[in-house]
C-alpha cells in the first residue's frame, strides 16, 4: 500500500512487479541519471497502456526501494508480491515464535490480482475503523477505500508538494488534463491564496 501511495502506480503495475522478466531482461534497474533511484519498467500484463504500445517506467526513490527490498524473492523472475510465498513467510514467523504450523499445504497463485488486493484493503479498513462490525451492520462503508484511490491520493499529493507536471510524469499521463481528473483541489492553498488577496 505504501509503495503504491508513494509512486502513484496502478494496482496492476504494483501487483505484477518482479526483478527479471520471463524473457530475461531486467525490469528493475538503477537509473543512471539520478543516483539512488531505480527505474521499474512495468510489464504490460493487463496494463491500461497495452493498446498504445507505450512503455510505462516508474521511478522508485530510495525510500520506496527500502519498502520493496525486504520482500524480494530469491528467484528474480518471481513476482515480488506473491501469495505463493506468503504461507512460507507465515510459517517461518510461527516457527520463530514457537507455534506449530499445522495444516496441509495449499496451492496459491503466482501473484496477487486486484480483487484479493482490494479485499485485503477492505478487511484492513474494517479492522481499523470498525473492529466490532457495527458500521457494516448499519450498512455504513464510508470508512473503506480502494487501491485506485491511492493513485488519486498520490496525484493530489504530488501536485500539492511538487507540481502538476511532476504528477503527470509520475503517473504516466500523456496530458495534464488527464492528471487533473486524478488530482483533487488543494483547499489549503486556496485558503492561503484567499488570505493573501484579502
JOVEN-V354885 format. One record per residue. N is the residue number from 0. SS is DSSP state (H for helix, E for strand, - for the rest). PHI is phi in degrees with one decimal (NA if undefined). BURIAL is b if it has 16 or more other ideal C-beta (glycine too) atoms within 10 Angstrom, else e. Layout:
BEGIN
N:SS:PHI:BURIAL, N:SS:PHI:BURIAL
END
This chain:
BEGIN
0:-:NA:e, 1:H:-66.3:e, 2:H:-66.1:b, 3:H:-66.4:b, 4:H:-64.1:b, 5:H:-75.5:b, 6:H:-99.4:b, 7:-:76.3:b, 8:-:-61.7:b, 9:-:-70.6:b, 10:H:-53.6:b, 11:H:-63.9:b, 12:H:-68.3:b, 13:H:-69.9:b, 14:H:-72.6:b, 15:-:-102.1:b, 16:-:-65.3:b, 17:E:-154.1:b, 18:-:-84.8:b, 19:E:-134.9:e, 20:-:-73.2:e, 21:-:-58.9:e, 22:-:-79.4:e, 23:-:98.1:e, 24:-:-92.2:e, 25:E:-74.5:e, 26:-:-86.8:b, 27:E:-116.7:b, 28:E:-148.5:e, 29:E:-59.5:e, 30:-:-94.3:e, 31:-:-63.3:e, 32:-:-80.5:e, 33:-:-133.2:e, 34:-:-56.5:e, 35:-:92.3:e, 36:-:-92.2:e, 37:E:-111.6:b, 38:E:-104.7:b, 39:E:-108.2:b, 40:E:-90.5:e, 41:E:-66.5:b, 42:-:-73.6:b, 43:-:-85.1:b, 44:-:-63.3:e, 45:-:74.6:e, 46:-:-74.5:b, 47:-:-59.7:e, 48:-:-90.1:e, 49:H:-51.5:e, 50:H:-69.5:e, 51:H:-101.2:e, 52:-:56.8:e, 53:-:-84.5:e, 54:-:-104.2:e, 55:E:-100.9:b, 56:E:-110.4:e, 57:E:-114.3:b, 58:E:-84.8:e, 59:E:-111.7:b, 60:-:-70.6:e, 61:H:-56.6:e, 62:H:-68.8:e, 63:H:-68.6:b, 64:H:-61.8:b, 65:H:-66.1:e, 66:H:-77.0:e, 67:H:-82.8:b, 68:H:-50.1:e, 69:-:-65.0:e, 70:-:-97.8:e, 71:-:-65.3:e, 72:-:-76.5:b, 73:-:-63.4:e, 74:-:-84.4:e, 75:-:-66.4:e, 76:-:-87.2:e, 77:-:-73.7:b, 78:E:-68.0:b, 79:-:-66.6:b, 80:-:-101.2:b, 81:-:-125.9:b, 82:H:-66.6:b, 83:H:-67.5:b, 84:H:-91.4:b, 85:H:-60.2:e, 86:H:-61.4:e, 87:H:-63.5:e, 88:H:-67.0:e, 89:H:-64.1:e, 90:H:-63.7:e, 91:H:-62.3:e, 92:H:-66.4:e, 93:H:-62.4:e, 94:H:-63.6:e, 95:H:-62.4:e, 96:-:-99.5:e, 97:-:57.3:e, 98:-:-105.9:e, 99:-:-76.8:e, 100:-:-113.1:e, 101:-:-63.7:e, 102:-:98.2:e, 103:-:-85.1:e, 104:-:-67.4:e, 105:-:-115.4:e, 106:-:-94.2:e, 107:-:-122.7:e, 108:-:-66.0:e, 109:-:-69.7:e, 110:-:-146.4:b, 111:-:-74.3:b, 112:-:-110.8:e, 113:H:-64.3:b, 114:H:-67.2:e, 115:H:-63.3:e, 116:H:-63.1:b, 117:H:-63.1:b, 118:H:-63.2:e, 119:H:-63.7:e, 120:H:-66.8:b, 121:H:-60.1:e, 122:H:-63.1:e, 123:H:-64.4:e, 124:H:-62.6:b, 125:H:-62.0:b, 126:H:-64.8:e, 127:H:-82.2:e, 128:H:-102.6:e, 129:-:-143.2:b, 130:-:-62.5:e, 131:-:-90.8:e, 132:-:79.0:e, 133:H:-66.2:e, 134:H:-66.9:b, 135:H:-63.5:e, 136:H:-60.6:e, 137:-:-84.3:e, 138:-:81.9:e, 139:-:-91.7:e, 140:-:-128.2:e, 141:-:-64.4:e, 142:-:-76.9:e, 143:-:-91.5:b, 144:-:-140.4:b, 145:-:-120.8:e, 146:H:-58.0:b, 147:H:-66.3:e, 148:H:-66.8:e, 149:H:-63.7:b, 150:H:-64.8:b, 151:H:-65.8:b, 152:H:-60.9:b, 153:H:-60.1:b, 154:H:-60.1:b, 155:H:-65.2:b, 156:H:-68.0:b, 157:H:-64.8:b, 158:H:-61.8:b, 159:H:-69.6:b, 160:H:-80.8:e, 161:-:-117.5:e, 162:-:-159.2:e, 163:H:-62.8:e, 164:H:-68.4:e, 165:H:-62.5:e, 166:H:-63.3:b, 167:H:-58.7:b, 168:H:-67.8:e, 169:H:-65.6:b, 170:H:-83.5:b, 171:-:81.3:b, 172:-:-85.9:b, 173:-:-86.0:e, 174:-:-131.1:e, 175:H:-67.1:e, 176:H:-58.7:e, 177:H:-66.3:e, 178:H:-64.6:b, 179:H:-62.8:b, 180:H:-66.3:e, 181:H:-84.0:b, 182:-:-79.5:b, 183:-:-88.4:e, 184:-:-60.9:e, 185:-:-88.2:e, 186:H:-69.0:e, 187:H:-64.6:e, 188:H:-64.5:e, 189:H:-64.6:e, 190:H:-65.7:e, 191:H:-65.3:e, 192:H:-64.5:e, 193:H:-63.6:e, 194:H:-64.6:e, 195:H:-64.8:e, 196:H:-75.8:e, 197:-:87.0:e
END
